[in-house]
Amino acid sequence: MKVSTDPSIDAARLQEATLIIDQVLDALWMERGVSDNTLAAYRSDMVKCAEWLAAQGIHLHRRVMLF
């Protein structure tokens, strides 16, 4: 798998990952009523994970299935 060295492509992929993360967090909030602090902690962890995956050449939009 080829890793992109173009920062604009990586930024676009991270922005797309952020949209996916937002969808997951919205679903958690709506279905389970988790607190704002919990959502913030989950967001931080998920963004760090998405950044690490992107650095490995793995992009969140290719790996996540929302159900």
C-alpha positions as CSV (number, residue, x, y, z in Angstrom):
1,M,0.0,0.0,0.0
2,K,1.4,3.4,-1.0
3,V,1.6,6.1,1.6
4,S,0.8,9.6,0.3
5,T,3.4,12.3,0.9
6,D,1.1,15.1,-0.3
7,P,-0.1,17.0,2.8
8,S,-3.3,18.2,1.0
9,I,-4.4,14.6,0.3
10,D,-3.6,13.6,3.9
11,A,-5.5,16.7,5.2
12,A,-8.5,15.8,3.0
13,R,-8.5,12.2,4.3
14,L,-8.2,13.3,7.9
15,Q,-11.1,15.7,7.3
16,E,-13.2,12.8,5.9
17,A,-12.2,10.7,8.9
18,T,-13.4,13.5,11.2
19,L,-16.8,13.4,9.5
20,I,-17.0,9.6,10.2
21,I,-15.9,10.2,13.8
22,D,-18.6,12.8,14.2
23,Q,-21.3,10.4,12.8
24,V,-20.2,7.7,15.3
25,L,-20.2,10.2,18.2
26,D,-23.6,11.5,17.2
27,A,-25.0,8.0,17.2
28,L,-23.5,7.3,20.6
29,W,-25.0,10.5,22.0
30,M,-28.4,9.8,20.5
31,E,-28.6,6.1,21.4
32,R,-26.9,6.0,24.7
33,G,-26.9,9.6,26.0
34,V,-23.2,9.7,26.9
35,S,-21.9,12.8,28.6
36,D,-20.0,15.7,26.9
37,N,-16.9,14.7,28.7
38,T,-17.2,11.1,27.4
39,L,-17.8,12.4,23.9
40,A,-14.7,14.6,24.1
41,A,-12.5,11.8,25.3
42,Y,-13.8,9.4,22.6
43,R,-13.2,12.1,20.0
44,S,-9.7,12.7,21.1
45,D,-8.9,9.0,21.0
46,M,-10.6,8.4,17.7
47,V,-8.8,11.4,16.0
48,K,-5.4,10.2,17.3
49,C,-6.2,6.7,16.0
50,A,-7.2,8.1,12.6
51,E,-4.0,10.2,12.4
52,W,-1.9,7.1,13.3
53,L,-3.8,5.0,10.7
54,A,-3.2,7.7,8.0
55,A,0.5,7.7,8.8
56,Q,0.5,3.9,8.2
57,G,-1.3,4.4,4.8
58,I,-4.6,3.1,6.2
59,H,-7.5,5.5,5.8
60,L,-10.5,5.3,8.0
61,H,-13.1,5.7,5.3
62,R,-11.9,2.4,3.8
63,R,-12.1,0.5,7.0
64,V,-15.3,1.6,8.8
65,M,-18.7,0.2,8.3
66,L,-21.5,2.0,10.1
67,F,-24.5,-0.1,10.9
